[in-house]
């Protein structure tokens, strides 16, 4: 949340009053003529028939550098070609405003003190006598003849305001010590990325705490000591867990050395991990499905006291889940809740459902009753954030937002995207061609891994070994900058995945969404 402020930098402001002399016959007063060229306030008037909040837009007046601008841009596609400006001055004797219309070469000049209600065109060509991208020049003359030039820049978002848009999307080779891996699974474990790959006979582990720097990935061949089901690997606060090809459970503290875990019955599939707290978990559960004869049942490891596996719901999937993530961290309204999307049912059909788990004995529940998600398996599921903006107060509020990307519909891989800020209620589809839609070059894929990893803002020049996809360029004033909340930006890393033929995509993708790297607003 951030409150926008109008800031005025005052410079060389003075009023000199001469003394008053008196005698017995008359009084006289004398004053020096003011040389003050200060602009005291600047705002825009709302436009008839438009819902753009022009009058609520706050402007910074930098008197030192002669620059007036709105730090937080007006909404996307706002018309600034004919606006009335409300300007007050300290003691101006003349104010001349000049601008060039969008499709014209001639300069239009307005005497503002005489014609203050005239419309001005802020959409024209920038003046070339300044490094500011300002299209309007205002010359303020004080009573003593002093002059100061102010450049006025009315900024408009070049993308849908507060929407999401890929700022950059890059790809590189999947980190692996194997020449031709065929399977992969990547998880975040103890603040380190663990990328597991296999080729049917050998296994590789690549780790990194600085994933953007390709040369710093540590890649080595590992020998788990059993037939590792790479796709089953799950990350918990205490261990990494995985299944063998027979459903036996193993765990590892480092991803290299694995030990068998005693369980009553082999797992048919693993779903994910639930904990009662992110900070200091006392209850850690590995959730999965077992097959008891012909019956599929919910199970977990370790089992809480009194827990007994129970038959899954008829519409609960037995495989093909997305990764499971935390959608509610817990608090006054209950225990933390995790969730996954999609999967394959026992009868072989696919589901679009979102299932949540809250740690209770019957803790599974179907969510997202108003969902546009179509049936799929192997989708990517990750948390991010979006923003809403109240123009009347200047307050920007951050909201958790959840994304579902891709998967397979049983025939072809997908690269569609769905978002929500309330996964218990609804999911919206990102329309084709929107600013958030994945670029054409991004592959349709299923069973890819996705991890949101915070890093410092990194420039293109320092990302050696990455290939950049073409995305819309941001305006100069919306570029990344130092001064973010914690100096870190959440980058989205996507690993591997399968194409429609079941072949491994040997790529690692790295993306970031614009709003998280906007320059901070003064």
C-alpha positions as CSV (number, residue, x, y, z in Angstrom):
1,X,0.0,0.0,0.0
2,X,1.4,3.4,-0.9
3,X,0.0,6.8,-0.4
4,X,0.9,9.2,-3.2
5,X,1.9,12.7,-2.2
6,X,2.1,16.0,-3.8
7,X,5.6,17.3,-3.2
8,X,6.7,20.9,-3.9
9,X,10.3,21.8,-3.9
10,X,10.6,25.5,-3.0
11,X,13.7,27.4,-4.1
12,X,14.7,31.1,-4.0
13,X,11.4,32.1,-2.5
14,X,11.3,35.6,-0.9
15,X,9.1,38.6,-0.3
16,X,10.9,41.8,0.8
17,X,8.9,44.5,2.5
18,X,10.4,47.9,2.9
19,X,10.0,49.8,6.1
20,X,7.2,52.3,6.6
21,X,8.2,55.9,7.1
22,X,5.9,58.5,8.8
23,X,5.9,62.2,9.5
24,X,3.4,64.5,11.0
25,X,1.9,65.5,7.7
26,X,1.6,62.2,5.8
27,X,2.1,58.5,5.7
28,X,3.8,56.6,2.9
29,X,4.6,53.0,2.1
30,X,7.0,51.5,-0.4
31,X,7.6,47.9,-1.5
32,X,10.1,46.1,-3.7
33,X,8.7,44.5,-6.8
34,X,8.5,40.7,-6.4
35,X,10.8,38.4,-8.4
36,X,8.9,35.3,-7.4
37,X,8.2,32.8,-10.2
38,X,6.9,30.0,-8.0
39,X,4.1,27.7,-9.1
40,X,2.1,27.0,-6.0
41,X,-0.2,24.2,-7.3
42,X,-1.1,22.3,-10.4
43,X,-4.0,20.0,-11.2
44,X,-6.3,19.0,-14.1
45,X,-10.0,19.4,-14.4
46,X,-12.2,16.4,-15.1
47,X,-13.4,16.0,-18.7
48,X,-17.1,15.8,-19.5
49,X,-18.2,12.4,-20.5
50,X,-15.0,10.7,-19.3
51,X,-14.6,8.5,-16.3
52,X,-10.8,9.1,-16.1
53,X,-10.1,10.7,-12.7
54,X,-8.1,13.6,-14.0
55,X,-8.8,15.9,-11.0
56,X,-7.6,13.2,-8.6
57,X,-4.2,12.9,-10.3
58,X,-1.4,14.3,-8.0
59,X,1.4,16.3,-9.5
60,X,4.9,17.0,-8.3
61,X,6.1,20.6,-8.7
62,X,9.9,20.7,-8.8
63,X,10.7,24.4,-8.8
64,X,14.4,23.9,-8.7
65,X,14.5,22.0,-12.0
66,X,11.4,23.5,-13.5
67,X,9.6,20.3,-13.9
68,X,5.9,19.4,-13.2
69,X,4.8,15.8,-13.5
70,X,2.5,13.1,-12.2
71,X,4.5,10.2,-10.6
72,X,1.6,7.8,-10.9
73,X,0.4,7.8,-14.4
74,X,-3.2,8.3,-15.6
75,X,-5.1,5.2,-16.8
76,X,-4.2,3.4,-20.0
77,X,-5.4,5.3,-23.1
78,X,-6.4,8.4,-21.2
79,X,-7.0,11.3,-23.6
80,X,-4.7,14.2,-22.7
81,X,-5.0,16.1,-26.0
82,X,-7.6,18.6,-24.6
83,X,-7.4,19.2,-20.8
84,X,-7.9,22.3,-18.7
85,X,-5.1,22.9,-16.2
86,X,-5.7,24.6,-12.8
87,X,-2.5,26.4,-11.9
88,X,-1.9,28.9,-9.1
89,X,1.2,31.1,-8.7
90,X,2.8,33.1,-6.0
91,X,3.0,36.5,-7.8
92,X,3.2,35.9,-11.5
93,X,2.6,38.9,-13.8
94,X,2.6,36.9,-17.0
95,X,2.3,33.1,-17.8
96,X,2.8,31.8,-21.3
97,X,2.1,28.1,-22.1
98,X,3.3,26.6,-25.4
99,X,2.8,23.2,-26.9
100,X,2.8,21.5,-30.3
101,X,-0.2,19.4,-31.3
102,X,0.3,15.7,-32.1
103,X,0.1,16.0,-35.9
104,X,1.3,19.6,-36.3
105,X,4.6,21.4,-36.5
106,X,3.5,24.9,-35.4
107,X,3.7,25.9,-31.8
108,X,0.5,27.0,-30.1
109,X,0.9,29.7,-27.4
110,X,-1.7,30.5,-24.7
111,X,-1.7,33.5,-22.3
112,X,-2.8,31.6,-19.2
113,X,-3.6,34.5,-17.0
114,X,-6.1,35.7,-19.5
115,X,-7.3,32.4,-20.8
116,X,-7.0,30.0,-17.9
117,X,-10.0,27.9,-19.0
118,X,-8.5,27.1,-22.5
119,X,-7.9,23.5,-23.2
120,X,-4.2,22.4,-23.5
121,X,-2.8,19.6,-25.5
122,X,-0.4,17.4,-23.4
123,X,-0.1,14.7,-26.0
124,X,2.2,16.5,-28.5
125,X,5.9,16.2,-29.3
126,X,8.4,16.5,-26.4
127,X,10.4,19.7,-26.3
128,X,14.0,19.1,-27.5
129,X,15.6,21.7,-25.3
130,X,15.2,19.5,-22.2
131,X,16.0,15.9,-21.2
132,X,12.4,15.6,-19.8
133,X,9.8,14.0,-22.0
134,X,7.5,16.9,-21.6
135,X,5.3,18.2,-24.4
136,X,4.2,21.5,-22.7
137,X,6.4,24.4,-21.8
138,X,5.3,27.1,-19.4
139,X,7.1,30.4,-18.9
140,X,6.3,32.3,-15.7
141,X,7.3,35.9,-15.5
142,X,7.5,37.7,-12.1
143,X,6.6,41.4,-11.6
144,X,10.3,42.4,-11.6
145,X,10.8,40.7,-15.0
146,X,12.4,37.5,-13.7
147,X,11.5,34.4,-15.7
148,X,11.4,30.7,-15.1
149,X,10.5,27.9,-17.5
150,X,8.6,24.8,-16.3
151,X,8.2,21.7,-18.4
152,X,4.9,19.9,-17.8
153,X,4.7,16.1,-18.3
154,X,1.3,14.5,-18.0
155,X,2.0,10.8,-17.9
156,X,-0.3,8.0,-19.1
157,X,0.2,4.3,-18.5
158,X,1.4,2.5,-21.7
159,X,-0.3,-0.7,-20.5
160,X,-3.6,-1.2,-18.7
161,X,-3.1,0.5,-15.3
162,X,-2.1,-1.8,-12.5
163,X,-2.5,-4.8,-14.8
164,X,0.0,-7.5,-15.1
165,X,2.3,-7.7,-18.1
166,X,5.5,-9.6,-18.6
167,X,8.4,-7.1,-18.2
168,X,10.8,-9.8,-19.5
169,X,10.7,-13.5,-20.3
170,X,13.9,-15.4,-20.9
171,X,15.0,-18.9,-21.4
172,X,18.1,-21.1,-21.1
173,X,19.1,-24.7,-21.0
174,X,17.7,-26.8,-18.2
175,X,20.4,-27.2,-15.6
176,X,21.5,-30.8,-15.6
177,X,24.7,-32.9,-15.4
178,X,23.1,-35.4,-17.9
179,X,23.5,-35.0,-21.6
180,X,19.9,-36.0,-22.5
181,X,17.5,-35.9,-19.6
182,X,14.0,-37.1,-20.1
183,X,12.3,-36.2,-16.9
184,X,12.7,-33.3,-14.4
185,X,11.2,-31.9,-11.2
186,X,12.3,-28.7,-9.5
187,X,11.4,-27.6,-6.0
188,X,12.4,-24.8,-3.5
189,X,14.0,-26.4,-0.4
190,X,15.5,-24.4,2.4
191,X,15.9,-21.3,0.2
192,X,17.7,-23.2,-2.5
193,X,16.4,-24.4,-5.8
194,X,16.8,-28.1,-6.4
195,X,16.5,-29.3,-10.0
196,X,16.3,-33.1,-10.4
197,X,16.6,-34.7,-13.8
198,X,16.8,-38.3,-15.0
199,X,17.4,-40.2,-18.2
200,X,16.0,-43.6,-17.3
201,X,19.2,-44.9,-15.8
202,X,21.0,-41.9,-14.2
203,X,20.0,-38.9,-12.1
204,X,21.3,-35.4,-11.8
205,X,20.9,-32.8,-9.1
206,X,21.5,-29.1,-9.9
207,X,21.2,-26.6,-7.0
208,X,21.4,-22.8,-6.8
209,X,20.7,-19.9,-4.6
210,X,21.2,-17.4,-7.4
211,X,19.4,-19.1,-10.3
212,X,19.7,-16.2,-12.7
213,X,23.4,-16.7,-12.9
214,X,23.7,-19.8,-14.9
215,X,27.4,-20.4,-14.2
216,X,26.7,-20.6,-10.5
217,X,24.4,-23.7,-10.7
218,X,26.1,-26.7,-9.1
219,X,25.4,-29.8,-11.3
220,X,26.3,-33.3,-10.3
221,X,25.3,-36.9,-11.0
222,X,23.6,-38.5,-7.9
223,X,22.9,-42.2,-7.0
224,X,19.8,-42.4,-4.9
225,X,20.0,-46.1,-4.4
226,X,16.5,-46.9,-5.7
227,X,14.5,-46.3,-8.9
228,X,13.6,-42.6,-8.3
229,X,10.2,-41.4,-9.4
230,X,11.5,-37.9,-10.3
231,X,8.1,-36.4,-10.8
232,X,7.0,-37.4,-7.3
233,X,9.6,-35.3,-5.4
234,X,8.2,-33.0,-2.8
235,X,9.8,-30.3,-0.6
236,X,9.0,-30.1,3.2
237,X,10.7,-27.9,5.8
238,X,12.5,-30.9,7.2
239,X,13.3,-33.2,4.3
240,X,12.9,-33.8,0.6
241,X,10.5,-36.7,-0.1
242,X,10.1,-39.0,-3.1
243,X,8.6,-42.3,-4.2
244,X,10.3,-45.2,-5.8
245,X,8.7,-46.8,-8.9
246,X,6.9,-49.1,-6.5
247,X,5.5,-46.4,-4.3
248,X,7.9,-46.8,-1.4
249,X,8.6,-43.6,0.5
250,X,12.1,-42.1,0.8
251,X,13.5,-38.9,2.2
252,X,16.7,-36.9,2.0
253,X,18.2,-33.9,3.8
254,X,20.4,-32.9,0.9
255,X,18.9,-34.4,-2.3
256,X,21.8,-36.7,-2.7
257,X,21.6,-39.4,0.1
258,X,18.2,-41.0,0.5
259,X,16.8,-43.2,3.2
260,X,13.7,-45.4,3.3
261,X,10.8,-44.3,5.4
262,X,8.6,-46.9,7.0
263,X,4.9,-46.6,6.0
264,X,2.0,-49.0,6.3
265,X,1.1,-49.1,2.6
266,X,2.9,-47.7,-0.5
267,X,1.7,-44.4,-1.9
268,X,0.0,-44.4,-5.3
269,X,0.8,-40.7,-5.7
270,X,2.1,-37.7,-3.7
271,X,0.2,-34.4,-3.7
272,X,2.2,-32.0,-1.6
273,X,3.1,-30.8,1.9
274,X,0.9,-29.1,4.5
275,X,2.3,-27.5,7.7
276,X,0.5,-25.7,10.6
277,X,2.9,-22.8,10.3
278,X,5.4,-21.4,7.8
279,X,7.6,-19.8,10.4
280,X,8.0,-22.6,13.0
281,X,6.0,-25.7,11.9
282,X,5.2,-28.3,14.5
283,X,2.9,-30.4,12.3
284,X,4.3,-31.3,8.9
285,X,2.3,-33.6,6.7
286,X,3.2,-35.2,3.4
287,X,-0.2,-35.7,1.6
288,X,-0.9,-38.4,-0.9
289,X,-3.2,-41.1,-2.1
290,X,-2.9,-44.8,-1.5
291,X,-4.6,-47.7,-3.2
292,X,-6.1,-50.3,-0.9
293,X,-7.3,-53.1,-3.2
294,X,-9.5,-51.3,-5.7
295,X,-10.2,-48.4,-3.4
296,X,-8.2,-45.1,-3.4
297,X,-7.8,-43.4,-0.1
298,X,-6.4,-40.2,1.4
299,X,-3.3,-40.8,3.4
300,X,-0.4,-38.7,4.9
301,X,3.0,-39.1,6.5
302,X,3.4,-38.9,9.4
303,X,-0.1,-39.8,10.4
304,X,-1.4,-37.6,13.3
305,X,-2.7,-39.5,16.3
306,X,-6.0,-41.1,15.6
307,X,-5.7,-40.6,11.8
308,X,-7.0,-43.4,9.5
309,X,-6.9,-43.3,5.7
310,X,-10.4,-42.7,4.3
311,X,-11.8,-43.2,0.8
312,X,-11.4,-40.3,-1.5
313,X,-14.3,-38.4,-2.9
314,X,-15.7,-39.6,-6.2
315,X,-14.4,-36.5,-8.0
316,X,-11.0,-36.3,-6.2
317,X,-8.1,-37.0,-8.6
318,X,-5.6,-39.8,-8.0
319,X,-2.7,-38.3,-10.1
320,X,-1.8,-35.5,-12.4
321,X,-2.1,-32.8,-9.8
322,X,-0.5,-29.4,-10.2
323,X,2.1,-28.5,-7.6
324,X,0.4,-27.7,-4.2
325,X,0.8,-24.2,-2.8
326,X,-0.3,-22.2,0.3
327,X,-3.4,-20.1,-0.5
328,X,-4.0,-19.0,3.1
329,X,-1.4,-18.6,5.8
330,X,-3.7,-19.1,8.7
331,X,-4.6,-16.8,11.6
332,X,-7.8,-15.7,13.3
333,X,-9.9,-17.5,10.7
334,X,-8.4,-20.9,11.0
335,X,-5.4,-23.1,10.1
336,X,-3.2,-22.6,7.0
337,X,-4.7,-23.9,3.8
338,X,-3.0,-25.4,0.8
339,X,-4.5,-26.3,-2.6
340,X,-3.8,-27.9,-6.0
341,X,-5.5,-27.7,-9.4
342,X,-6.7,-30.4,-11.8
343,X,-5.6,-34.0,-12.1
344,X,-6.8,-37.3,-13.4
345,X,-9.7,-39.2,-11.7
346,X,-9.8,-42.9,-11.0
347,X,-11.9,-43.5,-14.1
348,X,-9.3,-41.8,-16.3
349,X,-11.1,-38.6,-16.9
350,X,-9.6,-35.2,-16.1
351,X,-10.9,-32.6,-13.6
352,X,-10.7,-28.8,-13.5
353,X,-11.4,-28.6,-9.8
354,X,-9.3,-26.8,-7.2
355,X,-9.0,-28.8,-4.0
356,X,-7.9,-27.3,-0.7
357,X,-6.6,-28.9,2.5
358,X,-6.7,-27.3,6.0
359,X,-5.2,-30.0,8.3
360,X,-8.5,-31.2,9.8
361,X,-9.5,-34.9,9.9
362,X,-11.7,-34.4,6.8
363,X,-9.7,-31.4,5.6
364,X,-10.1,-31.8,1.9
365,X,-12.7,-29.5,0.2
366,X,-13.5,-28.5,-3.4
367,X,-12.9,-24.7,-4.0
368,X,-13.5,-22.3,-6.9
369,X,-17.1,-23.0,-7.6
370,X,-17.2,-20.1,-10.2
371,X,-14.2,-21.3,-12.2
372,X,-13.5,-21.0,-15.9
373,X,-10.6,-23.4,-15.7
374,X,-11.0,-26.4,-18.1
375,X,-10.1,-30.0,-17.2
376,X,-6.4,-30.6,-17.2
377,X,-3.4,-32.4,-15.6
378,X,0.1,-31.3,-14.9
379,X,-0.7,-27.5,-14.6
380,X,1.6,-25.0,-13.0
381,X,0.1,-23.2,-9.9
382,X,1.8,-20.3,-8.2
383,X,1.2,-17.2,-6.0
384,X,1.9,-13.6,-7.0
385,X,0.3,-10.3,-6.4
386,X,-1.7,-7.5,-8.1
387,X,-2.7,-4.0,-7.1
388,X,-5.8,-1.9,-6.9
389,X,-5.7,1.8,-6.9
390,X,-8.2,4.3,-5.3
391,X,-7.8,7.5,-7.2
392,X,-9.8,9.5,-4.6
393,X,-7.3,8.8,-1.9
394,X,-4.2,7.9,-3.9
395,X,-3.9,4.6,-2.0
396,X,-2.6,1.5,-3.8
397,X,-3.4,-1.9,-2.2
398,X,-1.5,-5.1,-2.8
399,X,-3.6,-8.2,-3.1
400,X,-2.4,-11.9,-3.3
401,X,-3.2,-13.3,-6.7
402,X,-2.9,-16.9,-7.8
403,X,-2.1,-18.2,-11.3
404,X,-2.7,-21.4,-13.1
405,X,-0.7,-21.9,-16.3
406,X,-0.8,-24.7,-18.9
407,X,-1.1,-28.4,-18.4
408,X,-2.6,-31.1,-20.7
409,X,-6.2,-31.7,-21.7
410,X,-5.4,-35.3,-22.4
411,X,-4.6,-34.7,-26.1
412,X,-2.6,-31.5,-26.4
413,X,-0.5,-29.4,-24.1
414,X,-1.9,-26.0,-23.1
415,X,-0.4,-22.5,-22.4
416,X,-3.5,-20.7,-21.3
417,X,-3.6,-18.8,-18.0
418,X,-6.1,-18.3,-15.2
419,X,-6.0,-15.9,-12.3
420,X,-7.9,-15.2,-9.0
421,X,-7.5,-13.3,-5.8
422,X,-10.0,-15.7,-4.1
423,X,-9.4,-19.3,-5.1
424,X,-12.3,-20.5,-2.9
425,X,-14.8,-18.6,-5.2
426,X,-13.8,-17.9,-8.8
427,X,-11.2,-18.1,-11.5
428,X,-10.9,-15.9,-14.6
429,X,-9.3,-16.7,-17.8
430,X,-6.6,-14.4,-19.2
431,X,-7.8,-13.5,-22.7
432,X,-5.7,-14.2,-25.7
433,X,-3.8,-11.1,-26.7
434,X,-3.9,-9.5,-23.3
435,X,-0.8,-7.9,-21.8
436,X,-0.3,-10.9,-19.5
437,X,-0.8,-13.7,-22.0
438,X,2.4,-15.8,-22.6
439,X,4.3,-14.9,-25.8
440,X,3.9,-17.1,-28.9
441,X,7.4,-18.4,-28.4
442,X,6.6,-19.9,-25.0
443,X,5.8,-23.6,-25.4
444,X,2.5,-25.2,-24.5
445,X,3.6,-27.6,-21.9
446,X,2.5,-29.9,-19.0
447,X,4.1,-31.2,-15.8
448,X,6.5,-28.3,-15.8
449,X,7.8,-27.1,-12.4
450,X,7.3,-23.5,-11.2
451,X,9.0,-21.6,-8.4
452,X,8.7,-18.0,-7.4
453,X,12.1,-16.9,-6.2
454,X,13.1,-13.4,-4.9
455,X,16.1,-11.8,-6.4
456,X,17.6,-8.3,-6.9
457,X,16.5,-6.5,-10.1
458,X,18.9,-7.8,-12.8
459,X,19.7,-6.0,-16.0
460,X,19.8,-7.7,-19.4
461,X,23.6,-7.1,-19.7
462,X,24.2,-9.2,-16.6
463,X,22.1,-12.2,-17.6
464,X,24.7,-14.0,-19.6
465,X,23.5,-17.2,-21.3
466,X,19.8,-16.2,-21.3
467,X,17.8,-15.6,-24.5
468,X,15.3,-12.8,-24.3
469,X,11.8,-13.1,-25.8
470,X,10.2,-10.0,-27.4
471,X,7.8,-8.3,-24.9
472,X,6.4,-4.8,-24.9
473,X,8.9,-2.1,-23.8
474,X,8.1,-0.1,-20.7
475,X,8.2,3.7,-20.7
476,X,11.4,5.2,-19.3
477,X,9.7,6.3,-16.1
478,X,8.3,2.9,-15.4
479,X,11.6,1.1,-15.6
480,X,13.0,-0.9,-12.7
481,X,14.7,1.1,-10.0
482,X,16.4,0.7,-6.6
483,X,14.3,1.4,-3.6
484,X,11.8,-1.5,-3.8
485,X,10.2,-2.6,-0.5
486,X,12.9,-5.1,0.4
487,X,15.3,-4.7,-2.5
488,X,14.0,-7.9,-4.0
489,X,11.7,-8.8,-6.9
490,X,9.8,-12.1,-7.1
491,X,10.9,-13.8,-10.4
492,X,8.9,-16.7,-11.8
493,X,11.1,-19.7,-12.8
494,X,9.5,-22.4,-14.9
495,X,11.5,-25.7,-15.5
496,X,11.1,-28.4,-18.1
497,X,7.7,-29.8,-18.8
498,X,6.5,-32.2,-21.5
499,X,5.3,-31.4,-25.0
500,X,2.2,-33.1,-26.4
501,X,4.3,-36.2,-27.3
502,X,5.5,-36.6,-23.8
503,X,9.1,-35.4,-24.6
504,X,10.9,-33.2,-22.0
505,X,11.2,-29.5,-22.8
506,X,14.9,-29.0,-21.9
507,X,14.5,-25.4,-21.0
508,X,14.4,-23.2,-17.9
509,X,12.3,-20.0,-18.2
510,X,12.6,-16.9,-16.1
511,X,9.9,-14.2,-16.1
512,X,8.8,-11.2,-14.1
513,X,5.6,-9.2,-14.2
514,X,5.9,-5.4,-14.7
515,X,4.2,-4.0,-11.6
516,X,6.7,-5.7,-9.3
517,X,9.6,-3.7,-10.8
518,X,8.0,-0.3,-11.3
519,X,10.1,2.5,-9.9
520,X,8.8,3.6,-6.5
521,X,6.5,6.6,-6.5
522,X,7.7,9.7,-4.6
